[in-house]
């Protein structure tokens, strides 16, 4: 149930990432929803495979489902270019959301 809206943005626009989280257990519990970003093709510098950009702890009762939403923008997509200025590169970004960096769902964001 991972979704990004809008799916295409300019380098100065904000976007939303939403995912539904369900407690399938028999007790109340907490989940830390983590959001990672990967710049698929970085032309100026080598970027990490996954960068943790946001996280949120949610408490869920047994059987409860809640939508967790992140509002992101240029600050989460940018990196420092050669003159040490923030720069958002055009192209494809993979947004991964899940309980850890090893597991989760991926959705694509295009920066025009």
Residue, then its C-alpha position, 0 to 999 in steps of 0.5 A: x500500500x505504498x504510494x507517492x503523490x505526485x509521482x513526478x515533481x520538479x526539483x523545488x516541489x514537495x511530495x507525499x509518501x504514504x503507507x498503511x501499517x497494520x498490527x497483526x499481533x494480539x497485543x498493542x505494539x510500536x512500529x518504527x516506519x523508516x523511509x530511505x531514498x536512493x538516487x538511481x543514477x547520480x552523475x556528479x558524485x557517488x551517492x549511498x545506496x540507501x539514505x535514511x531520510x525520515x522515520x516515525x514511531x506509531x503505536x497500534x492496537x491489535x488489528x489496527x491499521x493506520x496510514x503513515x504519511x511523510x511530506x518530503x521535498x528538496x532537502x531530502x533529495x539534495x546533496x552538496x555539489x562541488x561548490x558545496x551548494x545543495x543540488x537536486x538532480x533530475x532523474x529517478x529516485x527509489x523511495x523505500x519504506x519499511x521496518x528496516x533498511x533490509x526490508x520494505x516496499x519501493x516506489x519510484x519518484x521522477x524529478x523532472 
